[in-house]
């Protein structure tokens, strides 16, 4: 008699309990309960986040890293505790690696305007045709400013990266490969750790646009081996403007 492992019982999804965590859903639109499907652009905020922000403004608000008084101390502690939480969440080796900006677009622009300032005419950046414009436009502007060249990896008929294009496009002048972790239009999950290792093998860096991956996947930047990982708190139930 053979034995089979009993499948684990899955916990039923309690939709109503989840909805109660999001106060904005407690309303009707055109006579129907609000159903929000635009999380890829910006997610709604659960009451826990709303209450935490409200409590900060009620009790702790002060200039971070400036005030020597008690409120300044508490605000700074909360700010740096958030940095440590994010570092743990993405597997960063050091909280100092986490830089707070307003979103993925600003993060990529920051890399382009700081690290990118060292590029010279003829240097190359490899992107893909599936990138969000936030991971294209900053590099176009940088190329115009420095004389660097952009190269683009194509996609297959089923919407996946043509990985062989990386071998064809990379050269001794390649300085960075930029790629989305999850495509915002196709939903394709790209092998970013393989791409990062490929970049490093050719003396280049790797920037990953994680805007659509971070809300859905466990992220470990050390195992991904990327040099920059950009994502947005406001797409993963966090507040806007950080």
C-alpha positions as semicolon CSV with decimal commas, in nm:
position;residue;x (nm);y (nm);z (nm)
1;X;0,000;0,000;0,000
2;X;0,148;0,334;-0,102
3;X;0,111;0,645;0,105
4;X;0,075;0,998;-0,020
5;X;0,160;1,311;0,170
6;X;-0,154;1,492;0,275
7;X;-0,164;1,834;0,109
8;X;-0,147;2,126;0,348
9;X;-0,481;2,287;0,410
10;X;-0,483;2,638;0,278
11;X;-0,634;2,907;0,494
12;X;-0,937;3,061;0,329
13;X;-0,886;3,418;0,219
14;X;-1,094;3,642;0,446
15;X;-1,178;3,915;0,197
16;X;-1,399;4,108;0,436
17;X;-1,129;4,121;0,704
18;X;-0,879;4,251;0,449
19;X;-1,127;4,512;0,325
20;X;-1,176;4,634;0,682
21;X;-0,804;4,717;0,697
22;X;-0,854;4,973;0,417
23;X;-1,091;5,253;0,522
24;X;-1,113;5,395;0,170
25;X;-1,295;5,083;0,054
26;X;-1,582;5,156;0,294
27;X;-1,772;5,357;0,034
28;X;-1,984;5,308;-0,272
29;X;-1,913;5,426;-0,626
30;X;-2,215;5,447;-0,857
31;X;-2,414;5,241;-0,609
32;X;-2,159;4,960;-0,577
33;X;-1,894;4,883;-0,313
34;X;-1,563;5,032;-0,422
35;X;-1,331;4,780;-0,587
36;X;-0,984;4,925;-0,645
37;X;-0,769;4,761;-0,914
38;X;-0,501;5,025;-0,972
39;X;-0,245;4,903;-0,716
40;X;0,026;4,883;-0,982
41;X;0,007;5,263;-1,002
42;X;-0,038;5,327;-0,629
43;X;-0,184;5,107;-0,357
44;X;-0,436;5,218;-0,098
45;X;-0,321;5,259;0,262
46;X;-0,432;5,031;0,547
47;X;-0,556;5,181;0,870
48;X;-0,234;5,072;1,046
49;X;-0,030;5,303;0,820
50;X;-0,282;5,586;0,844
51;X;-0,286;5,561;1,223
52;X;0,094;5,548;1,248
53;X;0,127;5,865;1,039
54;X;-0,148;6,037;1,237
55;X;0,017;5,941;1,567
56;X;0,350;6,079;1,446
57;X;0,194;6,417;1,366
58;X;0,005;6,421;1,695
59;X;0,301;6,335;1,919
60;X;0,644;6,321;1,753
61;X;0,674;6,558;1,459
62;X;1,005;6,745;1,440
63;X;1,299;6,794;1,204
64;X;1,488;6,468;1,163
65;X;1,865;6,476;1,234
66;X;1,847;6,840;1,348
67;X;1,652;6,904;1,667
68;X;1,840;6,839;1,993
69;X;1,516;6,828;2,193
70;X;1,302;6,525;2,278
71;X;1,070;6,551;1,977
72;X;1,369;6,576;1,745
73;X;1,517;6,266;1,907
74;X;1,193;6,068;1,874
75;X;1,139;6,172;1,513
76;X;1,496;6,076;1,424
77;X;1,465;5,743;1,599
78;X;1,143;5,666;1,410
79;X;1,303;5,767;1,080
80;X;1,610;5,549;1,129
81;X;1,400;5,261;1,263
82;X;1,207;5,273;0,935
83;X;1,536;5,256;0,745
84;X;1,637;4,948;0,945
85;X;1,298;4,787;0,877
86;X;1,334;4,844;0,503
87;X;1,693;4,712;0,509
88;X;1,575;4,393;0,680
89;X;1,284;4,362;0,437
90;X;1,508;4,366;0,129
91;X;1,804;4,182;0,279
92;X;2,044;4,477;0,270
93;X;2,371;4,419;0,452
94;X;2,367;4,767;0,611
95;X;2,077;5,011;0,670
96;X;2,302;5,284;0,531
97;X;2,251;5,124;0,189
98;X;1,884;5,233;0,200
99;X;1,824;5,581;0,056
100;X;1,477;5,730;0,100
101;X;1,343;5,910;-0,207
102;X;0,990;5,977;-0,331
103;X;0,960;5,673;-0,553
104;X;1,117;5,454;-0,818
105;X;1,137;5,734;-1,073
106;X;1,337;5,959;-0,842
107;X;1,558;5,668;-0,736
108;X;1,659;5,591;-1,094
109;X;1,708;5,960;-1,167
110;X;1,931;5,984;-0,861
111;X;2,155;5,705;-0,992
112;X;2,165;5,864;-1,336
113;X;2,249;6,211;-1,201
114;X;2,510;6,096;-0,950
115;X;2,684;5,777;-1,061
116;X;2,600;5,859;-1,423
117;X;2,799;6,180;-1,407
118;X;3,117;5,974;-1,447
119;X;3,013;5,844;-1,791
120;X;3,204;5,958;-2,095
121;X;3,133;5,975;-2,466
122;X;3,110;5,625;-2,611
123;X;3,024;5,453;-2,283
124;X;2,724;5,223;-2,313
125;X;2,408;5,149;-2,113
126;X;2,205;4,840;-2,193
127;X;1,829;4,854;-2,128
128;X;1,537;4,653;-2,266
129;X;1,237;4,744;-2,476
130;X;1,004;4,632;-2,194
131;X;1,126;4,898;-1,951
132;X;0,892;5,150;-1,791
133;X;0,967;5,501;-1,918
134;X;1,109;5,578;-1,570
135;X;1,394;5,342;-1,658
136;X;1,444;5,487;-2,006
137;X;1,405;5,865;-1,995
138;X;1,677;5,931;-1,729
139;X;1,926;5,736;-1,939
140;X;1,821;5,917;-2,257
141;X;1,885;6,250;-2,086
142;X;2,216;6,124;-1,950
143;X;2,318;6,003;-2,296
144;X;2,243;6,346;-2,443
145;X;2,450;6,510;-2,169
146;X;2,753;6,277;-2,174
147;X;2,757;6,126;-2,522
148;X;2,695;5,778;-2,385
149;X;2,513;5,527;-2,605
150;X;2,196;5,332;-2,526
151;X;2,153;4,972;-2,639
152;X;1,825;4,781;-2,615
153;X;1,753;4,412;-2,557
154;X;1,447;4,296;-2,752
155;X;1,169;4,060;-2,639
156;X;1,042;3,732;-2,781
157;X;0,697;3,674;-2,927
158;X;0,575;3,556;-2,585
159;X;0,701;3,875;-2,417
160;X;1,022;3,751;-2,256
161;X;1,366;3,904;-2,277
162;X;1,588;3,782;-2,558
163;X;1,870;3,691;-2,322
164;X;2,104;3,617;-2,612
165;X;2,086;3,988;-2,696
166;X;2,295;4,066;-2,388
167;X;2,584;3,864;-2,532
168;X;2,545;4,047;-2,861
169;X;2,521;4,398;-2,714
170;X;2,772;4,399;-2,429
171;X;3,117;4,540;-2,500
172;X;3,419;4,672;-2,315
173;X;3,243;5,011;-2,303
174;X;2,931;4,876;-2,128
175;X;2,898;5,051;-1,792
176;X;2,548;4,955;-1,672
177;X;2,264;4,714;-1,746
178;X;1,919;4,836;-1,637
179;X;1,630;4,593;-1,623
180;X;1,287;4,563;-1,463
181;X;1,240;4,281;-1,212
182;X;0,876;4,242;-1,315
183;X;0,741;4,412;-1,627
184;X;0,467;4,665;-1,553
185;X;0,290;4,580;-1,881
186;X;0,361;4,210;-1,939
187;X;0,392;4,078;-1,584
188;X;0,703;3,884;-1,687
189;X;0,947;3,802;-1,405
190;X;1,297;3,856;-1,536
191;X;1,607;3,659;-1,422
192;X;1,769;3,965;-1,269
193;X;2,028;3,776;-1,064
194;X;2,160;3,610;-1,380
195;X;2,163;3,947;-1,556
196;X;2,344;4,110;-1,262
197;X;2,611;3,839;-1,262
198;X;2,648;3,878;-1,638
199;X;2,697;4,252;-1,594
200;X;2,961;4,202;-1,326
201;X;3,143;3,944;-1,537
202;X;3,183;4,216;-1,799
203;X;3,286;4,491;-1,558
204;X;2,947;4,667;-1,556
205;X;2,694;4,749;-1,285
206;X;2,330;4,641;-1,271
207;X;2,028;4,853;-1,180
208;X;1,696;4,678;-1,116
209;X;1,359;4,853;-1,140
210;X;1,171;4,670;-0,864
211;X;0,856;4,885;-0,860
212;X;0,627;4,597;-0,960
213;X;0,823;4,321;-0,787
214;X;0,873;4,457;-0,435
215;X;0,498;4,461;-0,351
216;X;0,460;4,092;-0,446
217;X;0,789;3,909;-0,404
218;X;1,038;3,852;-0,125
219;X;1,339;4,065;-0,215
220;X;1,696;3,984;-0,114
221;X;1,930;4,231;-0,280
222;X;2,235;4,032;-0,178
223;X;2,118;3,715;-0,352
224;X;2,004;3,920;-0,651
225;X;2,359;4,064;-0,662
226;X;2,237;4,392;-0,813
227;X;2,411;4,722;-0,744
228;X;2,096;4,937;-0,732
229;X;1,741;4,823;-0,653
230;X;1,469;5,087;-0,687
231;X;1,111;5,053;-0,563
232;X;0,821;5,262;-0,433
233;X;0,666;5,251;-0,086
234;X;0,342;5,397;-0,222
235;X;0,289;5,088;-0,437
236;X;0,319;4,855;-0,135
237;X;0,074;5,007;0,115
238;X;0,317;5,273;0,237
239;X;0,269;5,649;0,230
240;X;0,345;5,870;-0,067
241;X;0,632;6,115;-0,072
242;X;0,912;5,896;0,068
